C-alpha cells in the first residue's frame, strides 16, 4: 500500500498550530526524517484533501519521493530560482519556502490547463515569492546566467509510479520514451545556459528507465558545462543501485525502499542528479542594453490601500516588490522578477508572466481575496472588532457551509463615504484565525460575518 504523505506549507513557527487543526479533525501523523515540514499520515478519518488544513492551503498532499528534488537542490535564502516544468506546483512551493522573502522562483509550464492548476495551487499555499509563466522552458527568452538554482523535473515515462498508474508501462514503452529523452536533453541544455557559473541544477524524474536517468546524467556531464554535485543519503530512504558506473552521488530511490529510520519508507520511484555549473563557463550575465516595453498595469499606492490598512491588512508582510492592477485584479510582483524584466526582457516577445494574485480593486480601493492569509497580521495586532479567533473547527465549518455568524463587538472602520454608526456597521473585513493561526478574511455585512471566496 502506498504511503500517504503531506507537507506543512506555513512557517516553522506555525506548524504546531497546523498540526492542532488536523488533530482537531481526527487526523494522526508522524514526522518524516528527510524534510522538516513533511508528515506521514497514520489515521485518515475522511479524505485529507477535504480537511480544513488542506482547504486553507496549510498543507499540501505530496508523494514523499517528490519532495526530495526541491528539498535537496540546496536553494538558499535570497536565491533566484527557476522551476522548468512546474505544474502542479508542489516542488515550486517548497522552493518558494527555501528562498525566503528576498528570494524568488519563476515557475514555467507549457500546458495551459496545467498552468491554471499551477497558479491555483501556488495561490492556495500562499507562495508570494513565486511567479508563473506559460512557455516551453527550452524556449524561455531570458539572458544566460539569470538563475542561482534550477529545478528540472521534465516530462518522463513515469515508470516509477506504476503502483499508482499500472498502465504507464503500456503507455510509455522504451521505444515511445525516446521522444522524451530528446526533450529532456533540450531542457537540460537550456538549463545549463540559464544557470550562473557555480549555480546548482537538480535533474529528477519519476521513472526507472535508465535512458532517462543514468544515461541522461552521463550525457550532461559529457556535453554540458556541468559537474556532479554529490547528493547525501536522505534519511528514511535507501539507495537503489545505479545501472551505470562513474556517477557517484547520483541518487535512485525505489517505490518500497526500507530506510534506516522507517520499516517501510514507501514513495514513488525517483531518480535525482545534482550538478554545479563549472565556474570557468563562458556565461554573460550583464544587462543586454536593450529597451523593453513597459511592464503595464497600474501600480497601486497608499490611497488604494488606505481602507484595507484600516481593516488590519498588513502590507509590511509582502516581500520587496510592487502591487499592480491588471483588469481589476491586484497582483504582487516580486522585485527579483522586476529585475529579470530589466536584465533580459522577461515578459517581452509574447512570453507573458503573472505574479501572485492578492485580491481585487473595487471602486478605487484594494480588497484582499478571502484566502490571502499572507497579508494577515499576528492575531494580537488586530483589535477585537477586526478578528475572529476560534478554538474548534465547528465554527469554521459553519462559515464554509454558507452560514453567517454574529460579528464581534466594537466599532469597525467606516465605509467609504459613509456617515455615522449605520455606515460603520455596513461593510468591512474581519480576520479569521484558529488558535492564533491565520486562515483568511471574512466579510462583515451589517452585524453578520460571512465567508465569501468568489
CORJO-V288440 format. One record per residue. N is the residue number from 1. RES is the residue in one small letter. SS is DSSP state (H for helix, E for strand, L for the rest). PHI is phi in degrees with one decimal (none if undefined). Layout:
# CORJO-V288440
n = [N & N]
res = [RES & RES]
ss = [SS & SS]
phi = [PHI & PHI]
This chain:
# CORJO-V288440
n = [1 & 2 & 3 & 4 & 5 & 6 & 7 & 8 & 9 & 10 & 11 & 12 & 13 & 14 & 15 & 16 & 17 & 18 & 19 & 20 & 21 & 22 & 23 & 24 & 25 & 26 & 27 & 28 & 29 & 30 & 31 & 32 & 33 & 34 & 35 & 36 & 37 & 38 & 39 & 40 & 41 & 42 & 43 & 44 & 45 & 46 & 47 & 48 & 49 & 50 & 51 & 52 & 53 & 54 & 55 & 56 & 57 & 58 & 59 & 60 & 61 & 62 & 63 & 64 & 65 & 66 & 67 & 68 & 69 & 70 & 71 & 72 & 73 & 74 & 75 & 76 & 77 & 78 & 79 & 80 & 81 & 82 & 83 & 84 & 85 & 86 & 87 & 88 & 89 & 90 & 91 & 92 & 93 & 94 & 95 & 96 & 97 & 98 & 99 & 100 & 101 & 102 & 103 & 104 & 105 & 106 & 107 & 108 & 109 & 110 & 111 & 112 & 113 & 114 & 115 & 116 & 117 & 118 & 119 & 120 & 121 & 122 & 123 & 124 & 125 & 126 & 127 & 128 & 129 & 130 & 131 & 132 & 133 & 134 & 135 & 136 & 137 & 138 & 139 & 140 & 141 & 142 & 143 & 144 & 145 & 146 & 147 & 148 & 149 & 150 & 151 & 152 & 153 & 154 & 155 & 156 & 157 & 158 & 159 & 160 & 161 & 162 & 163 & 164 & 165 & 166 & 167 & 168 & 169 & 170 & 171 & 172 & 173 & 174 & 175 & 176 & 177 & 178 & 179 & 180 & 181 & 182 & 183 & 184 & 185 & 186 & 187 & 188 & 189 & 190 & 191 & 192 & 193 & 194 & 195 & 196 & 197 & 198 & 199 & 200 & 201 & 202 & 203 & 204 & 205 & 206 & 207 & 208 & 209 & 210 & 211 & 212 & 213 & 214 & 215 & 216 & 217 & 218 & 219 & 220 & 221 & 222 & 223 & 224 & 225 & 226 & 227 & 228 & 229 & 230 & 231 & 232 & 233 & 234 & 235 & 236 & 237 & 238 & 239 & 240 & 241 & 242 & 243 & 244 & 245 & 246 & 247 & 248 & 249 & 250 & 251 & 252 & 253 & 254 & 255 & 256 & 257 & 258 & 259 & 260 & 261 & 262 & 263 & 264 & 265 & 266 & 267 & 268 & 269 & 270 & 271 & 272 & 273 & 274 & 275 & 276 & 277 & 278 & 279 & 280 & 281 & 282 & 283 & 284 & 285 & 286 & 287 & 288 & 289 & 290 & 291 & 292 & 293 & 294 & 295 & 296 & 297 & 298 & 299 & 300 & 301 & 302 & 303 & 304 & 305 & 306 & 307 & 308 & 309 & 310 & 311 & 312 & 313 & 314 & 315 & 316 & 317 & 318 & 319 & 320 & 321 & 322 & 323 & 324 & 325 & 326 & 327 & 328 & 329 & 330 & 331 & 332 & 333 & 334 & 335 & 336 & 337 & 338 & 339 & 340 & 341 & 342 & 343 & 344 & 345 & 346 & 347 & 348 & 349 & 350 & 351 & 352 & 353 & 354 & 355 & 356 & 357 & 358 & 359 & 360 & 361 & 362 & 363 & 364 & 365 & 366 & 367 & 368 & 369 & 370 & 371 & 372 & 373 & 374 & 375 & 376 & 377 & 378 & 379 & 380 & 381 & 382 & 383 & 384 & 385 & 386 & 387 & 388 & 389 & 390 & 391 & 392 & 393 & 394 & 395 & 396 & 397 & 398 & 399 & 400 & 401 & 402 & 403 & 404 & 405 & 406 & 407 & 408 & 409 & 410 & 411 & 412 & 413 & 414 & 415 & 416 & 417 & 418 & 419 & 420 & 421 & 422 & 423 & 424 & 425 & 426 & 427 & 428 & 429 & 430 & 431 & 432 & 433 & 434 & 435 & 436 & 437 & 438 & 439 & 440 & 441 & 442 & 443 & 444 & 445 & 446 & 447 & 448 & 449 & 450 & 451 & 452 & 453 & 454]
res = [x & x & x & x & x & x & x & x & x & x & x & x & x & x & x & x & x & x & x & x & x & x & x & x & x & x & x & x & x & x & x & x & x & x & x & x & x & x & x & x & x & x & x & x & x & x & x & x & x & x & x & x & x & x & x & x & x & x & x & x & x & x & x & x & x & x & x & x & x & x & x & x & x & x & x & x & x & x & x & x & x & x & x & x & x & x & x & x & x & x & x & x & x & x & x & x & x & x & x & x & x & x & x & x & x & x & x & x & x & x & x & x & x & x & x & x & x & x & x & x & x & x & x & x & x & x & x & x & x & x & x & x & x & x & x & x & x & x & x & x & x & x & x & x & x & x & x & x & x & x & x & x & x & x & x & x & x & x & x & x & x & x & x & x & x & x & x & x & x & x & x & x & x & x & x & x & x & x & x & x & x & x & x & x & x & x & x & x & x & x & x & x & x & x & x & x & x & x & x & x & x & x & x & x & x & x & x & x & x & x & x & x & x & x & x & x & x & x & x & x & x & x & x & x & x & x & x & x & x & x & x & x & x & x & x & x & x & x & x & x & x & x & x & x & x & x & x & x & x & x & x & x & x & x & x & x & x & x & x & x & x & x & x & x & x & x & x & x & x & x & x & x & x & x & x & x & x & x & x & x & x & x & x & x & x & x & x & x & x & x & x & x & x & x & x & x & x & x & x & x & x & x & x & x & x & x & x & x & x & x & x & x & x & x & x & x & x & x & x & x & x & x & x & x & x & x & x & x & x & x & x & x & x & x & x & x & x & x & x & x & x & x & x & x & x & x & x & x & x & x & x & x & x & x & x & x & x & x & x & x & x & x & x & x & x & x & x & x & x & x & x & x & x & x & x & x & x & x & x & x & x & x & x & x & x & x & x & x & x & x & x & x & x & x & x & x & x & x & x & x & x & x & x & x & x & x & x & x & x & x & x & x & x & x & x & x & x & x & x & x & x & x & x & x & x & x & x & x & x & x & x & x & x & x & x & x & x & x & x & x & x & x & x & x & x & x & x & x & x & x & x & x & x & x]
ss = [L & L & L & L & E & E & E & E & L & L & L & H & H & H & H & H & H & H & H & H & H & H & H & H & L & L & L & E & E & E & E & L & L & L & L & L & L & E & E & E & E & E & E & L & L & L & L & H & H & H & L & H & H & H & H & L & L & L & E & E & E & L & L & L & H & H & H & H & H & H & H & H & H & L & L & L & L & L & L & E & E & E & E & L & L & L & L & L & L & H & H & H & H & H & H & H & H & H & H & L & L & L & L & E & E & E & E & E & L & L & L & H & H & H & H & H & H & H & H & H & H & H & H & H & H & L & L & L & L & E & E & E & E & L & L & L & H & H & H & L & L & L & L & L & L & L & E & E & E & E & E & E & L & L & L & L & L & L & H & H & H & L & L & L & L & L & L & H & H & H & H & L & L & L & L & L & L & H & H & H & H & H & H & H & H & H & H & H & H & H & H & H & H & H & E & E & E & E & E & E & E & E & E & E & E & L & L & L & L & H & H & H & L & H & H & H & H & H & H & H & H & H & H & L & L & E & E & E & L & L & L & L & L & L & L & L & L & L & E & L & L & L & L & L & L & L & L & L & L & L & E & E & E & L & L & L & L & L & L & L & L & L & L & L & L & L & L & L & L & E & E & E & E & E & E & E & E & L & L & L & L & L & L & L & L & L & L & L & L & L & L & L & L & L & L & L & L & E & E & L & L & H & H & H & H & H & H & H & H & H & L & L & E & L & H & H & H & L & L & L & E & E & E & E & E & E & L & L & E & E & E & E & E & E & H & H & H & H & H & H & H & H & H & H & L & L & L & L & L & L & L & L & E & E & L & E & E & E & E & E & E & E & L & L & E & E & E & E & L & L & L & L & H & H & H & E & L & L & H & H & H & L & L & H & H & H & E & E & E & E & L & L & H & H & H & H & H & H & H & H & L & L & L & L & E & E & L & L & L & L & L & L & L & L & L & L & L & L & L & H & H & H & H & H & L & L & E & E & E & E & E & E & E & E & L & L & E & E & E & E & E & E & E & E & E & L & L & E & E & E & L & L & L & L]
phi = [none & -65.8 & -69.8 & -96.0 & -133.6 & -152.2 & -129.8 & -87.1 & -93.6 & -85.2 & -66.8 & -56.0 & -66.5 & -94.1 & -58.4 & -59.9 & -70.5 & -63.5 & -62.4 & -63.7 & -65.0 & -63.5 & -65.0 & -65.7 & -99.3 & 95.6 & -83.7 & -128.2 & -161.2 & -131.9 & -67.8 & -94.4 & -82.5 & -92.1 & -153.1 & -58.9 & -88.1 & -83.7 & -134.7 & -103.4 & -75.9 & -110.6 & -140.3 & -128.7 & -64.6 & -153.3 & -53.7 & -58.2 & -64.2 & -96.6 & -72.6 & -64.1 & -61.1 & -70.2 & -61.8 & -92.8 & 74.0 & -80.9 & -133.8 & -135.6 & -76.1 & -153.9 & -60.9 & -62.5 & -67.5 & -73.8 & -78.8 & -64.0 & -55.9 & -70.3 & -68.6 & -98.4 & -59.2 & 90.4 & -62.3 & -114.3 & -51.8 & 88.2 & -69.0 & -101.6 & -121.0 & -127.2 & -108.6 & -77.6 & -135.2 & -87.4 & -64.3 & -87.0 & 113.5 & -61.6 & -70.5 & -59.9 & -61.1 & -64.4 & -60.3 & -60.3 & -71.9 & -68.9 & -84.3 & 72.5 & -63.0 & -89.6 & -88.1 & -153.5 & -128.2 & -96.1 & -107.0 & -104.3 & -151.7 & -80.1 & -77.0 & -62.5 & -64.2 & -70.3 & -64.7 & -62.8 & -64.1 & -57.4 & -63.3 & -62.0 & -68.3 & -67.4 & -65.9 & -61.4 & -87.9 & 73.3 & -82.0 & -62.0 & -88.6 & -117.4 & -129.4 & -123.4 & -144.9 & -94.8 & -160.5 & -70.0 & -63.4 & -67.8 & -110.3 & -58.6 & -92.8 & -132.3 & -71.0 & -59.1 & 71.4 & -75.8 & -118.4 & -80.0 & -150.6 & -134.9 & -107.8 & -118.5 & -115.1 & -79.6 & -54.3 & -144.1 & -73.3 & 69.0 & -63.2 & -73.3 & -103.1 & -60.3 & -62.7 & -92.2 & -126.7 & -59.1 & -85.8 & -64.5 & -69.9 & -78.4 & -70.4 & -118.9 & -73.1 & -54.3 & -68.2 & -66.8 & -69.3 & -62.2 & -65.7 & -70.6 & -59.0 & -66.5 & -63.3 & -59.7 & -69.2 & -60.3 & -65.5 & -56.6 & -63.7 & -67.4 & -60.8 & -62.8 & -69.2 & -78.8 & -82.7 & -74.8 & -57.5 & 87.8 & -75.5 & -106.3 & -130.1 & -106.0 & -107.2 & -144.9 & -140.3 & -109.1 & -123.0 & -108.1 & -73.2 & -60.7 & -61.9 & -92.6 & -117.1 & -57.8 & -68.1 & -69.4 & -62.9 & -64.4 & -61.2 & -63.4 & -66.0 & -82.6 & -112.0 & -110.7 & -77.5 & -125.0 & -133.1 & -66.4 & -116.4 & -57.2 & -90.4 & -76.4 & -78.4 & -70.5 & -61.6 & 89.8 & -123.9 & -115.8 & -68.7 & -95.3 & -56.7 & -81.6 & -86.4 & -126.8 & -80.6 & 78.4 & -123.2 & -59.2 & 95.0 & -80.6 & -121.9 & -123.5 & -122.9 & -100.7 & -69.5 & -136.1 & -72.1 & -104.7 & -87.5 & -79.6 & -113.1 & -137.9 & -71.8 & -149.2 & -67.0 & 67.1 & 94.8 & -73.6 & -73.8 & -136.6 & -122.4 & -135.6 & -138.1 & -108.4 & -126.4 & -116.5 & -79.2 & -60.4 & -71.9 & -89.2 & -69.3 & -86.7 & -124.0 & -94.8 & -112.3 & -73.1 & -56.5 & -79.4 & 88.6 & -72.7 & -103.8 & -107.2 & -59.9 & -60.6 & -63.9 & 91.5 & 72.7 & -121.7 & -71.7 & -83.6 & -130.4 & -58.9 & -63.3 & -66.0 & -94.2 & -56.2 & -69.0 & -64.6 & -62.0 & -61.3 & -85.5 & 106.0 & -63.6 & -105.8 & -75.2 & -68.2 & -79.6 & -73.2 & -67.1 & -58.4 & 157.2 & -131.2 & -114.2 & -126.8 & -97.2 & -128.7 & 59.1 & 86.3 & -109.7 & -104.0 & -118.2 & -88.3 & -114.8 & -65.2 & -60.0 & -63.9 & -68.9 & -63.9 & -65.5 & -62.5 & -59.4 & -69.6 & -79.6 & -141.0 & 75.5 & -53.3 & 100.4 & -85.4 & 64.7 & 83.4 & -91.6 & -86.2 & -120.5 & -137.1 & -81.6 & -91.5 & -72.7 & -96.1 & 170.4 & -127.0 & -113.9 & -124.6 & 58.2 & 79.3 & -131.6 & -82.2 & -125.6 & -69.1 & -65.1 & -56.8 & -94.2 & -82.5 & -71.8 & -63.5 & -98.3 & -91.9 & -75.9 & -53.4 & -57.2 & -71.8 & -87.3 & -100.5 & -67.3 & -57.1 & -75.0 & -115.0 & -149.8 & -132.0 & -111.2 & -107.8 & -101.4 & -129.6 & -67.8 & -56.9 & -65.6 & -64.8 & -62.4 & -61.4 & -63.0 & -67.0 & -80.1 & 99.7 & -81.2 & -100.4 & -124.5 & -71.0 & -71.5 & -62.9 & -75.2 & 95.6 & -68.5 & -121.0 & -60.1 & -68.1 & -65.2 & -59.1 & 78.9 & -83.4 & -135.5 & 77.9 & -63.1 & -61.7 & -68.1 & -61.9 & -87.7 & -76.8 & -148.4 & 174.4 & -124.0 & -131.7 & -75.5 & -100.7 & -129.9 & -116.8 & 49.9 & 88.9 & -89.7 & -65.8 & -115.7 & 171.8 & -106.3 & -91.0 & -96.7 & -102.0 & -124.5 & 61.9 & -100.5 & -116.6 & -111.2 & -131.7 & -98.2 & -128.0 & -118.7 & -88.8]
